[in-house]
């Protein structure tokens, strides 16, 4: 019997689940089809949640955050093994899956485990693991199948010494040395996480630069911190082959160099998991990386009642934006008007240290020929930074000289992915430098770096023609106002009283 639904969602990752719940809240009948045994998709089981859980576990067990005070030899647990990392991961994933199941039950979203493929533009065939086959009709369909690691035929993956990013959360032991091929977000995150475990890490990238969407000044600080703790970079060298010598992988580079390591992590790209969907039956075609093209405002594909969301449509491939894509797709599918999407969204890289950015980089501002000024605050300049023992980290803001509007905020260091939301709010509300100069921040906090950076920018800004430079008033804890060209110094001096 052909079962009919208002919406069928293929995949239960962030965008799929948000689309399903949103449609259910509109009173529609919704079914989510998930190929894996457990709900959650790549985000919960091999991507976002596992890698961030691994990161937090490493930082806790190594005592990384306390080494600024107690020295590089400080450890919470002296001998850390792979099992120490997976124990916390198992608990976290169980919690995520249970929460997702409960959310679906609360909203009356139906679930089916099985592999879906198109029969025509409205009908799907779902094959369960046990062999049972169901035919389902959806008035509207959302494709949210996500991606999987790109695995070239010439890379000798074995799951032990040569692995992809999925294999990193299933390690039987921790290596003493690690070569990471591909300096994208995933590669950089794992390289820095394992470096925090005191694993000797070499990062290999065929281009001369990496993470090019991040402000270059921020990247200079980031690379400096990594080099300072022993991470090696092989930039501008393509991988010729990966050979095995006495059971150990050796990465052969085109320039003639050899990188030996106990383990190789290959992270050079991901591909959309669309190859089993029979897309030709519904009139769609994926690109060579398995990704689908959509209208960026509605997430409709070339077939109007079929939508695609999440990593399967490519950049920015963030769980945060995928959630919003799912909501927008469901609302558009059922005629719900939506306000314009916010202009700026944050990008977070959960490396060690964290990187987060929102708005335009300095390179983008220059390319647009916008007159601007920058303000920089180092976390070590804040009292909270001293309390935490932070030795690195900075916040950079970019401000328009003509309008004083905030153009971008870029942060590297502890808590960057949390701190960036202050800048995001000011950007999307069209705020100016004056917000940071005139408002009070909790003391001592790392958020105080916004005021320090704002004062730094103000000190650099040229007074308007025909006007004398106005002194920026800084109200301190004693209630008096301080003015002066070095107002940031006054702020820090008062904070120390």
C-alpha positions, 0 to 999 in steps of 0.5 A: 500500500502506498503511504502518503505524507505532506513531507518526506525528509531523507536524512536526520542530520541538522537540516533534515530534523529542523525541516521535519519539526518545522513542517510538523509544527505547521500541522503537516504529516511528516516522515523522516527516513534515515539510512543508519541504525540511529537518528542524527546523521553525520553531525551526531555520529561521525562529524560535528558532535564527535569531533567537538566531544573529542576536543573537549575530552582532550582539553580536560584530560590533558589539563591544557587550559591550566598549562599557562600556570602549571607548566607544559608538563602538567597533566590531569591524567598522565597516561591517556588512552583511546578508551579514555576518549571514547568513553565520554563520546559514547555518553554524549552520542546516546544523549543526543540520539535520545533527545532527537527521538524525544523531539520527533515524538513530541512533534508527531514526526514519524520515523523509518529506518532504511535506504531511500531511492526515487521511483519518480518525482513524488514516490520513494522506495525505502528498503529496510535492513531486514529486506522489507520494502515500502513505497511512500509518496511525498507531496514535498520532499527534502533531501538532507543526506549529508556527505561522506569522506572522499576516499581516492583509490590511490590512498591505502585506507586500512582503518588503523594506520591510514584513516579518514575523518570517520575513522578518527573516532574509532581509534584503537590506540593513540599514535605517537605521530600523525600526518594530516593530509588536507588543511581544511576545517576538519584536518586543522581541527584534528591536527590541533586536537592531537597536538594538544595530546602531545602527538607529533603532528605534520599538516600537509596541504598542496596549496601555499595557504589554508583556511583562506576565508579566515582573516590573514592576521588571525591566521598568522597568530594561529600558525604562530601558536601551532609552530610554537608547540611543535606542529610542522607544516608542509605547504605547497607540496602535493602528495605523490603517494602513501607507501607502507614501510615496515608496517608504517605509512610514509607520505611521499611529496612531489618535492621529494620530501618524505613524511613518516608517521605512525598514522595518516589522516586523509581529509582532502574533501567530502562528497555528497551521499547522493549516489544511491538516491536514483536522482535521474528518476526525479529529474535531478543530477548531482555534480562530480562531488555528489552535491545538488544545486539549489535556489539559495533563498528557498533551497528548492532544486530544479524540481520545485517540490523537491528541496535540498539542505545541509552539507549536500548543497556545499558551502558553508557546510555548517550545522548551524546554517544547516538548521536554518536551511531546513527551517526555511525550506519547510516554511517555503514548501508550505507557503509560510512567509519568512523575514529576510535572512540575517546578512551575517552568520558566524563561522566557527572552527573548533581547533585548539585554539578556536577560531571564529569569524563574522562579517568581512575580513580585512582582505575583503574590506580592502578589495571593496575599497572601503576606508576602514580601521582595525582595533585589536585586543589580546586576551593577555591584556584582559584580567580574565585572560590573566586569571585563566593563564592564557598566553595567546588569543586575540580579538580583532574588529574592523570598523568603517571610517565613514560610518563607524559601523562594525564591518567584521569581528575575528577571534582566535583563542579560548572561547572564540566560538562563544564570544563571536556572537556579540559581534554577530548581533552588533553587525546584524543590527547595523551597530557602530563602534560606539556600542562597544565604547559606551556599554558596560561589560561584565568584569572580569570576562573575555568579552571585555576584549571587545571594549579594549579592541574598540578603544584601540580602533578609536585611538587610530581613527582620524578626526573629521575634517575641521573638527578636533579629536573628541576624547572617548569617555571611559567610565570605570568602576569608581564612577569617574570618567577618564579621557585621553588618547590612550583610553584603553590603558586607562580602562585596564589601569582602573580595572586593576584598582 
